[in-house]
Amino acid sequence: MTTGTIETSSTQRAGWRAWAALAVLMLPVLLVSIDNTILNFALPAIAQDLEPTSAEQLWIIDAYSLVLAGLLVTMGSFGDRFGRRRLLLTGAIGFTVVSVLAVFAPTAGWLIAARAAMGLFGATLMPSTMSLLRSIFPERNQRRIAVAVWAGMFSAGGALGPIVGGFLMEHFPWQSVFLLAVPMLVLMLALAPVFVTESRDPHPGAIDGWSIILSMLALGPVAYGIKEVAVHGVAGGLPVVVGAIFGWLFVRRQLRMAHPMLDMSLFRRAAFSGSLGVNLLSVIAIVGFLYFVSQHLQMIVGLSPMVAGLALLPGALTSIAGGFIVTPIARRVRASVVIPCALVLSVAAYLIVALVGAHDVGMLVLGFALLGAGVGAAETVSGELILANAPVAKAGAASAVSETAYELGAVLGTSVLGGILTWWYRTHLVVPEGVPAELAGHAEETLAGAMNAADALGGPTGQALRDAAAAAFDGGVTATSLIGAGLVVIAMVVAAITLGGRRESATH
């Protein structure tokens, strides 16, 4: 049984047009989730071409998620006020244009700026897709299926990113990963006005500029500070403190307003807050896993981008299957039982990598398949709980909070787990004798830098550098996997504690 849910009294079942609308909405969901991970496989080619520093390399991955996280609550509120479909279409146009501009990036700075702009428009896409499900599917059993599709596409997109990226890297330059958005969003722009009906809050209240500014000043610095802590240690944590202060001011203002931008009473519902925590930790787990496995398969095992991507195909399939398998179970079994049981698979995935070692490709494939199944099932249940606990009129803001958890999870997956892995690699890499200082400096920055230096050296010295870099990196994978397993265990505890009450029913 689910818990703490606000549910409408409507039992109206959606017809075929609603399912067609769902199919259309999955295009931006799939695109945005693919975009979270596709650069992991393009990163080696980008590193060789643009030669970013280790910090710039993380920024290329994170700039998108950082900007998106800072704007999600604002854009979700805009969708409630001005129309969720209108916001979705506006964001799709902007995302398409910026994606084309990213193709022409001559430097790492240009690419980082393009990724940030994509985050701006991406913030309009994801809250709109989830909040529209709330109005398109008023009947809960149908909505569970719709959310399973949504969660399955989000998880599958994260897993398909490396596969699509691998295919593109095999046949085209790295710039091709950004052109993927064009056909998908053009198709959505053509079909959404036909099948997706507009929805908005009928009584939104006035726009509060201070709330918008405070939300951005809270979320942006927190996301940035987390990344800085991962790279520079505790000394980089000042932005987190700044963001927390602005977050406190934002919450204080919302509690005093008659028509707040974000209804803070939602967070008093255990099912809402607990589900957010599960989503956050689950995304950290899957994005962090992809960050190291994509580099290991290409740069250490030596697989081509396409073959490395295909090695993760089972994970994409199990993430989709997990969401659909858990849907009928969630109707009868409490979320406090279903989610921890599903996440046992994800813990097993990390433990397999930690205990067996990253050198076994078969174990990596098995681990990612188990991780995908566990995360796909958990996110389906928790995502539906978030929607069920939000009034229809405030679905955009509630979905934006949910998406903030997803995107912060993506940032944390790359920054924290990736940062720990980078720290381990740097502190444990033993550069062999005979490596020139300049090449040694590149090797100490990133794994890609070490492999490029090894190729430039050639001979026994180059091979010795390659072996040393692989040993340092895989040692970091083992340590990072243990931390990842611990994070998933925390998600299991959160679900067991917060999602154990009885289902409530209310109208609004």
LINFENVEN-V517387 format. One record per residue. OMEGA is omega in degrees with one decimal (NA if undefined). NEAR is the number of other C-alpha atoms within 10 Angstrom. D_FIRST is the distance of its C-alpha to the first C-alpha in Angstrom with 1 decimal. Layout:
omega = <OMEGA:OMEGA>
near = <NEAR:NEAR>
d_first = <D_FIRST:D_FIRST>
This chain:
omega = <175.7:-172.0:171.8:-172.4:164.6:-179.4:177.9:178.3:-178.1:174.6:-178.9:-179.4:-177.7:178.7:-173.5:180.0:177.8:179.3:173.7:177.2:178.0:179.4:178.9:-178.3:179.8:178.7:177.2:177.2:-179.7:-178.8:-176.2:-179.9:174.1:-177.3:178.0:-173.1:-173.8:-178.8:177.1:-179.2:175.8:-173.7:178.0:179.5:177.4:-179.7:-179.7:-175.4:-174.8:178.9:177.8:170.9:179.3:178.2:178.8:179.0:176.0:-179.7:177.4:178.4:-167.4:-173.6:179.0:-176.0:-179.2:179.3:179.9:-179.4:-178.8:-174.1:-172.5:-177.8:177.8:-178.1:175.7:177.1:176.6:178.3:177.2:-174.3:-171.4:-179.1:-176.2:178.4:179.3:179.0:179.2:-178.3:178.2:179.2:-179.4:178.8:-179.5:-179.9:-179.9:-178.3:-177.3:178.0:177.6:179.2:-179.9:-179.2:-173.5:-178.0:178.1:-177.2:176.6:179.1:177.8:-177.6:177.6:178.8:178.4:177.8:177.8:178.3:175.8:176.1:177.5:-178.4:175.9:179.0:177.7:-172.3:-169.3:177.4:-179.8:-177.2:-178.2:-177.9:177.2:177.1:-178.0:-179.6:-179.2:-177.7:-179.8:-178.6:-165.4:-179.1:175.3:-179.4:175.8:178.7:-179.7:178.9:176.1:176.7:-179.3:-178.6:178.6:178.4:179.0:179.2:-179.7:178.0:177.1:179.0:-179.4:179.5:177.7:-179.6:177.6:178.1:177.9:178.3:-178.7:179.8:-180.0:-171.6:-174.3:174.5:-176.6:-179.8:-176.0:-177.8:-178.3:178.7:179.9:-176.8:-169.9:-178.1:-177.6:-177.7:175.2:177.2:178.9:179.4:178.9:-172.5:-175.7:178.8:-177.9:-170.9:-175.3:178.9:179.9:173.7:180.0:175.0:-178.7:-179.7:-170.5:-174.3:-177.4:175.6:-179.5:-177.4:179.6:178.0:178.8:-178.8:-178.2:179.7:179.1:179.3:177.5:-172.2:-178.3:179.1:178.7:179.8:178.8:-178.6:178.0:177.7:-179.4:177.1:-179.8:-176.7:-171.0:-179.1:-174.8:-179.4:-179.8:-173.1:-179.3:178.3:177.5:178.6:178.8:179.0:179.0:178.2:178.2:175.5:177.0:178.4:178.1:-180.0:-179.9:-179.8:-179.2:-178.5:-177.7:-175.5:176.3:178.4:-176.0:175.2:178.0:-178.9:-175.3:179.3:177.7:-175.8:176.3:177.1:-175.8:-177.9:179.7:-177.6:179.2:179.0:176.0:179.0:178.2:179.9:-179.4:-175.8:179.3:-180.0:174.6:-176.2:-173.1:179.4:177.3:177.8:-178.9:-178.0:-177.3:-176.2:180.0:178.6:-178.8:-175.7:-177.3:-168.3:178.7:178.5:177.8:177.7:173.9:179.1:-178.5:-178.7:178.1:177.3:179.5:178.1:-180.0:179.8:178.0:177.9:177.0:-178.5:-178.4:177.6:176.3:-178.1:-179.1:179.5:-178.5:179.6:-175.2:-174.8:178.0:178.5:-177.2:177.4:-171.9:-173.9:-179.4:176.5:179.6:176.3:-174.8:-174.7:177.2:178.4:178.8:-176.1:171.9:178.8:-178.9:175.5:178.7:-179.6:-179.4:-179.7:177.0:-179.7:-177.7:-174.3:-178.1:180.0:-176.7:-176.2:-179.5:-176.6:179.2:178.7:175.4:179.1:177.7:-179.6:-179.0:176.5:177.6:179.4:179.5:179.8:-178.7:-179.3:179.4:179.3:-177.4:-178.0:176.6:-178.5:-177.2:179.1:178.0:177.9:178.6:178.9:-177.5:-178.9:-179.2:173.1:-178.2:-176.0:-177.9:-175.8:-178.7:179.9:179.1:178.3:177.9:176.7:177.6:179.5:175.6:177.2:178.1:-174.2:173.5:175.8:177.5:177.8:-178.2:179.0:179.1:-172.7:-176.4:179.6:176.4:178.3:176.6:178.7:179.1:178.4:-179.8:-178.9:-177.2:-175.5:-176.8:177.8:176.0:-177.4:-178.3:175.4:177.9:178.3:179.2:-174.5:-177.9:179.1:177.1:177.4:176.9:-178.7:-178.2:179.6:-175.2:175.1:178.0:177.8:179.2:-179.0:175.7:178.3:178.7:177.9:-179.3:-179.4:-176.4:176.0:-178.5:-179.4:178.0:179.0:178.3:177.7:178.1:-179.6:-179.9:179.5:179.5:-179.9:179.7:-178.3:-178.0:172.6:175.9:177.7:179.1:-180.0:-179.2:179.8:178.0:177.3:177.6:177.5:178.4:178.2:178.6:176.3:176.5:177.8:177.9:179.9:178.3:179.6:-177.8:-176.9:-170.4:-174.0:-173.8:-178.1:178.9:178.6:176.6:179.3:179.9:176.1:179.4:NA>
near = <17:25:23:21:23:23:21:18:12:10:11:11:14:15:10:9:14:19:17:15:20:24:18:24:26:22:19:24:25:24:23:24:23:27:27:23:28:29:23:24:32:24:20:24:17:21:19:12:13:15:17:20:15:19:15:17:19:20:25:25:26:28:24:27:32:27:26:30:32:26:26:33:30:25:29:31:29:24:29:29:24:16:20:31:25:20:22:27:21:15:23:23:15:16:26:21:15:23:22:18:16:22:17:12:16:11:13:20:15:15:23:22:18:23:29:23:21:26:26:25:26:30:31:31:30:29:31:33:23:29:28:28:24:26:19:23:23:20:18:20:15:17:21:27:19:25:28:27:20:27:31:31:26:27:33:24:26:28:32:27:29:32:26:22:29:28:20:21:22:14:11:12:13:21:19:18:25:20:17:19:24:18:12:18:21:15:12:20:17:12:16:21:15:13:18:22:17:15:24:24:20:11:11:17:12:10:14:13:10:11:20:18:14:20:24:23:21:23:27:21:23:26:27:27:23:22:29:22:19:22:21:14:14:12:10:16:19:17:21:22:14:17:23:17:14:21:19:14:15:22:17:12:15:19:14:9:12:9:15:19:28:24:18:14:10:17:14:10:19:21:30:27:22:24:27:27:22:29:27:25:26:32:26:26:30:26:26:27:26:24:21:23:23:27:23:23:22:20:20:21:15:12:16:17:28:20:18:26:24:20:21:25:19:19:26:26:19:26:31:26:20:25:30:22:15:24:20:13:14:19:15:11:14:20:27:23:17:23:30:23:16:22:27:18:21:29:24:19:26:28:20:22:26:22:11:13:17:25:16:11:17:10:16:24:21:19:24:31:23:27:28:35:28:31:32:36:30:30:31:30:28:28:24:26:26:24:28:26:26:26:20:24:20:25:31:37:27:30:27:29:22:27:25:27:24:26:29:28:27:30:30:26:27:30:30:22:27:26:24:20:26:25:18:19:25:19:11:17:21:18:22:16:10:11:18:12:10:9:17:20:15:19:25:21:18:22:26:24:24:27:23:20:22:24:15:11:17:13:10:10:17:21:16:18:27:24:20:18:28:22:18:20:26:22:19:25:28:21:16:25:27:17:18:27:22:16:19:27:18:17:25:26:17:22:27:20:14:20:29:18:18:12:15:12:14:11:9:10>
d_first = <0.0:3.8:6.6:10.1:10.4:13.7:13.7:16.9:18.0:19.5:18.6:21.5:21.2:23.1:26.2:28.0:29.4:25.9:25.4:29.0:28.2:25.3:27.9:30.3:27.9:27.2:30.9:30.9:27.5:29.1:32.3:31.1:29.0:31.9:34.2:32.2:33.4:36.2:38.8:38.0:39.9:42.5:43.1:45.8:47.8:47.4:48.5:51.6:52.5:51.9:52.2:49.6:49.5:46.5:45.3:46.0:44.1:40.9:41.6:41.8:38.3:36.9:38.9:36.6:33.4:35.1:36.4:33.2:31.1:33.7:33.5:29.9:29.1:32.5:32.1:28.6:30.1:33.1:30.9:29.4:33.0:35.1:32.8:30.3:32.1:35.4:34.3:33.0:36.3:38.4:36.6:37.1:40.8:41.2:39.2:41.5:44.7:43.8:42.8:46.3:47.9:46.2:48.0:51.3:50.4:53.6:52.3:49.2:49.4:49.4:46.3:44.4:45.4:44.2:40.9:40.5:41.4:38.8:36.3:37.5:36.8:33.7:32.2:32.5:30.8:27.3:26.0:27.4:25.6:22.1:22.8:24.3:21.2:19.7:22.7:23.2:19.8:18.8:16.5:13.0:12.7:16.2:15.5:12.9:15.9:18.3:16.6:16.5:20.2:20.8:19.3:21.0:24.3:24.1:23.7:26.1:28.5:28.7:29.4:31.7:33.7:35.7:36.3:37.5:39.4:40.9:42.2:43.6:45.3:46.7:48.5:48.8:49.4:46.5:46.9:45.3:41.8:42.1:43.3:40.1:38.7:41.5:40.8:37.0:37.3:40.3:38.3:35.5:38.1:39.5:36.3:34.1:36.4:36.2:32.5:30.7:31.0:31.6:29.2:29.8:29.2:31.5:32.3:32.3:35.0:37.8:37.6:38.0:40.1:39.7:35.9:36.4:39.0:37.0:33.9:36.1:38.0:34.8:32.9:36.0:37.7:34.6:34.0:37.7:38.0:35.3:37.4:40.6:39.3:38.4:41.9:44.1:42.2:41.7:44.8:42.9:40.2:42.0:40.2:36.9:38.4:39.8:36.5:34.7:37.4:37.0:33.2:33.8:36.2:33.8:31.0:33.7:35.0:31.6:31.0:34.4:34.2:33.5:32.2:31.0:30.7:27.3:25.3:24.8:22.4:19.6:20.1:19.4:15.8:14.2:11.6:14.7:17.1:15.0:14.2:17.9:18.8:17.0:18.7:22.0:22.1:21.1:23.8:26.3:25.7:26.3:29.2:30.8:30.8:32.4:35.0:36.6:36.0:37.7:40.8:41.0:41.0:43.6:45.9:45.8:45.0:47.1:44.9:45.6:43.0:42.2:41.8:39.8:37.4:37.1:36.3:33.0:32.1:29.8:27.6:27.5:26.5:23.7:22.2:22.0:20.8:18.1:16.4:16.8:15.8:12.4:11.6:11.0:9.2:6.6:6.2:5.4:4.6:3.6:6.2:8.5:9.0:9.2:11.6:13.9:14.3:15.3:17.6:19.4:21.1:22.3:23.7:25.4:27.0:28.6:29.8:31.4:33.4:34.3:35.5:37.0:38.4:38.4:41.6:39.8:38.8:36.8:34.6:34.1:33.0:30.6:29.3:28.6:26.9:24.4:24.0:23.4:20.7:18.8:19.2:18.6:15.1:14.2:15.8:14.2:10.6:12.3:14.7:12.4:10.9:14.5:15.6:13.0:14.1:17.7:19.9:21.5:24.9:24.0:22.1:25.1:25.3:21.6:21.9:25.1:23.5:21.0:24.1:26.0:23.5:24.1:27.8:28.2:26.5:29.1:31.8:30.7:30.3:33.9:35.4:34.0:33.5:36.4:38.4:38.0:39.0:42.0:43.0:42.9:44.9:47.6:48.0:48.2:50.3:53.8:56.1:58.8:62.4:64.3:61.6:63.2:61.8:60.7:58.7:57.3:56.1:54.2:52.8:51.5:49.6:47.2:46.8:48.1:51.1:51.8:51.6:53.9:56.3:56.3:57.2:60.0:61.4:61.2:62.8:62.0:61.2:58.7:57.0:57.0:55.3:52.7:51.9:51.7:49.4:47.1:47.0:46.2:43.5:41.8:42.0:40.1:37.5:36.9:36.6:34.3:32.0:31.6:30.7:28.2:26.5:26.4:24.8:21.9:21.5:21.3:18.5:16.6:17.3:16.4:12.9:12.6:14.2:13.0:9.2:8.5:8.6:7.1:6.6:10.3:12.5:16.0:18.8:21.5>
